[in-house]
Amino acid sequence: MSKLVLLRHGESQWNLENRFTGWVDVPLSPKGEQEAKAAGQKLAGTTFDRAYTSVLKRAIDTLAIVLGVIGQTGLPVEQDKALNERMYGELQGLNKAETVQKYGEQQVKIWRRSYDVPPPGGESLKDTADRVLPYYEQHIRPQILAGKNILIAAHGNSLRALVMQLDKLSREAVLELNIPTGAPLLYEFDTAGNVTSHRYL
């Protein structure tokens, strides 16, 4: 039985400031570093065969902290922009509350939570899924089928796209899905690669 752990990075400085982050390479906040350490403690005793992360610092640093805590700093790690956060285009860097005041709550909710409506100059969740899922199928799923234990440190929306597929969620259901920072989400698979259980640790 193979295991897959999905881990959204710890709180970033812009999460703290309530800004749209997207592809802007902001660091973890002090709280985010603590969340990563706590995630590592929850994963103590689990041995991983390989790890994957985006090319953004907040995910890379979260993974490095976790691997340090669990004593697996020599683990093979593959970084790829396919796992990057959704690109928020013209909203990147804007405070979310101010954006609501400017565009209206309903419009901002559509941009944030709809499946296929992108913000100006940015990506929808569908656009994000269109790069995350092929990468998963090509690089990560074969490892799961080979019985490996995998850790992915990524972002709220890249992981939402993956959870949508793993949990077979509808477009409507995924709109309400929120993945918290620093909370390891464990999936277990049978030998055929079917999900047998999933839970937050």
Summary of the structure (lengths in Angstrom):
residues: 201
radius of gyration: 16.4
end to end distance: 17.6
largest distance: 50.8
contacts: 678
relative contact order: 0.23
helix: 45%
strand: 17%
